[in-house]
Amino acid sequence: METVKDLGHIYCFVKVGQFRSYSQAATALGVSRSFLSKSVKELEDKLGAALLKRNTRAVDFTEFGKHYYQSCVGHLDEIERISKHSKEQFKPTKDKVRVSLAGAYGEDVIAPMLASIATKNPGVEVDLVFSTELVDIRSGEYDLAIRVSLSQPKKGHAFQIS
């Protein structure tokens, strides 16, 4: 059996079984009735047995289909529970950029620029710290430090930004 493809067929079969209707299951899954019908038919062909009895008014299980449904539904519920739990537990985290700014230039010019960048990039969190203290970028506490000075600092790197 092609496991992933078969899981899709099983999922379709279980949904049809839950609703006892191809139309309602198709609406719930956002697919066509013909897609569901083909999917269930492929599963029946692979299993070599009919799963559902179809008539103009309703869909019901065959004896084999009822047993197969009961065996599958618990496993699919468990897969959905695991997926939901994993999604909640491992939500994507934001990238955090910590910036040390000093003086009015940092507050009036740089901070609004960084706020604009953060707004345009929702996956980035910008943490601004206003301080005149010189910081050592290599310590890892900050990702960027911006200072205003007329002279080159004695240690570290300096770049003209405006």
PyMOL commands that set and color helices and strands:
alter all, ss='L'
color gray80, all
select helices_A, chain A and resi 3-19+22-29+33-47+63-89+103-120+137-139
alter helices_A, ss='H'
color red, helices_A
select strands_A, chain A and resi 52-54+59-61+95-101+124-130+144-146
alter strands_A, ss='S'
color yellow, strands_A
deselect
rebuild
show_as cartoon
